[in-house]
Amino acid sequence: MRDKSMEQKKPGQNFLFFQLNSEERESAIYYFLEAILRVRDSGPGLSRAGFFDEDVNIYLAHLLFAMSLPEYHDMADPFISSDPGEVSEWIRQTDDPMLRYFIYKVNADNLLVKNTLFAEKPGEVNRVICRKTEKGTNRLAVAYYDHAARCHKGIYHKKTGVGQVLDKISGRYELYRKILLRIREDYFQFIHCFREQAFDHFFAQMNRYERFIRKDDLLDQFLGVYQSWLVSKVPESRDQARALAMELKKIDPEFRFDLSKLS
């Protein structure tokens, strides 16, 4: 029986290829791309002379940035499983070729990143077991990338840029795994800075919001006191209105009031 939940949780089309057009996101992509190129230039055997794979570098840079975004995980995590049987069951349950491609792709990407950036060094006793597990995981990631490439070509009935990139990763998986292992420090440095910037941005937004609320409150007070002074001409009301007008000017430089009206 078809699992209707698979149809209900299809990923949004706007997330599928991560079309990033803001200046901040482009800067982040460039940061990761530079890190990848630096590693490939310095590491023995990591530069493929005579073989074009700049498109893979770009794909990996986009992937690393996407992995740092909560919206990526909101979209991808429901389709990721550590159980290959469950992934196969999801594939079987849907006739949507784009969804099949997507399931294979996010599981392949997850294994690649999980076993490079987030890989833990095993203890001496567990090292042999971990090597066997790692080999099995790598073979599974290769298979997922291969299936994703085939699915993508099948959708468009021809070779595609995305399909060719996935083919290259599948065919030279160990090469790209070694590259990502060497940029772990760059990745976590970015995450640290990214979170600090996000917090600073949030804090600035809160300050703007608080100033906006404070301005409205002061404006209400000023109008009330000014109206009271117009009626009573009481010196205390005049002084209070002048003080409120000056405070409003500090919060909002565009606030205009002729203080001579209070004389």
LINQUI-V981665 format. One record per residue. PSI is psi in degrees with one decimal (* if undefined). BURIAL is + if it has 16 or more other C-alpha atoms within 10 Angstrom, else -. Layout:
BEGIN
PSI:BURIAL  PSI:BURIAL
END
This chain:
BEGIN
139.0:-  135.7:-  107.5:-  -23.8:-  -28.1:-  -35.6:-  -31.1:-  -24.5:-  34.4:-  142.1:+  150.0:+  140.2:-  -29.3:-  -12.8:-  -11.0:-  -39.5:-  4.3:-  63.6:-  97.7:-  116.0:-  0.2:-  154.2:-  -39.0:-  -41.9:-  -38.2:-  -38.0:-  -39.0:-  -43.4:+  -43.2:+  -37.8:+  -47.7:+  -37.5:+  -41.7:+  -40.4:-  -42.0:+  -46.2:+  -38.1:+  -42.8:-  -41.9:+  -31.7:+  -29.8:-  -25.4:-  132.5:-  131.2:-  3.7:-  -9.7:-  124.2:+  88.6:-  131.9:-  3.0:-  122.5:-  116.6:-  28.5:+  -29.3:-  -32.4:-  -39.9:+  -44.9:+  -41.9:+  -46.0:+  -37.8:+  -43.6:+  -40.9:+  -44.9:+  -41.0:+  -42.5:+  -38.8:+  -19.7:+  -4.7:+  131.4:-  -36.3:-  -29.1:-  -46.1:+  -34.1:-  -35.9:-  -40.4:+  -37.3:+  -36.1:-  -15.4:-  6.4:+  134.7:+  143.6:+  -6.7:-  109.0:-  -32.1:-  -38.3:-  -40.0:-  -44.9:+  -37.7:-  -40.8:-  -42.3:+  -42.2:+  -30.6:-  -13.0:+  143.6:+  -1.7:-  113.2:-  -33.2:-  -38.1:+  -38.4:+  -46.4:+  -46.4:+  -42.2:+  -46.2:+  -44.3:+  -49.3:+  -30.8:+  -36.9:+  -48.2:+  -41.0:+  -43.6:+  -39.9:+  -47.6:+  -42.4:+  -36.4:-  13.7:+  -71.4:+  -35.9:+  15.6:-  136.2:-  141.1:-  124.1:-  156.6:-  170.0:-  -40.9:-  -38.1:-  3.0:-  -43.2:-  -43.9:-  -42.7:-  -35.4:-  -41.4:-  -42.6:-  -41.2:-  -41.9:-  -42.5:-  -40.2:-  -41.3:+  -41.4:+  -38.2:-  -42.3:+  -42.3:+  -44.4:+  -42.1:+  -44.5:+  -40.3:+  -45.5:+  -40.9:+  -41.7:+  -44.2:+  -42.2:+  -42.5:+  -41.1:+  -37.9:+  -32.6:+  -42.7:-  -1.5:-  34.8:-  171.5:-  139.8:-  158.1:-  -43.8:-  -43.6:+  -39.7:+  -38.2:+  -46.0:+  -35.8:+  -43.8:+  -41.7:+  -41.5:+  -41.6:+  -26.5:-  43.7:-  -42.7:+  -36.0:-  -49.6:-  -27.8:+  -42.5:+  -37.1:+  -48.0:+  -32.4:+  -30.5:+  -3.9:+  19.4:+  -44.6:+  -42.1:-  -40.6:-  -49.0:+  -26.5:-  -41.4:-  -45.6:+  -42.6:+  -48.0:-  -39.6:-  -42.8:-  -38.0:-  -42.6:-  -39.2:-  -40.7:-  -44.0:-  -40.8:-  -43.5:-  -43.3:-  -40.4:-  -39.8:-  -41.8:-  -39.8:-  -42.0:-  -41.1:-  -43.9:-  -38.6:-  -39.1:-  -46.3:-  -42.6:-  -39.9:-  -46.2:+  -41.4:-  -45.4:-  -38.3:+  -41.0:+  -43.5:-  -44.4:+  -47.1:+  -39.1:-  -45.9:-  -41.4:+  -43.0:+  -39.9:-  -40.3:-  -40.2:+  -34.5:-  -44.3:-  -25.3:-  28.8:-  129.5:-  -37.0:-  -39.3:-  -38.9:+  -47.6:+  -39.5:+  -39.8:-  -40.4:+  -44.1:+  -41.6:-  -38.6:+  -41.2:+  -37.2:+  -39.1:+  -38.1:+  -36.5:-  -41.2:-  -40.9:-  100.0:-  -20.3:-  -6.0:-  130.4:-  128.7:-  130.7:-  107.0:-  -19.3:-  -18.0:-  -15.8:-  3.7:+  *:-
END
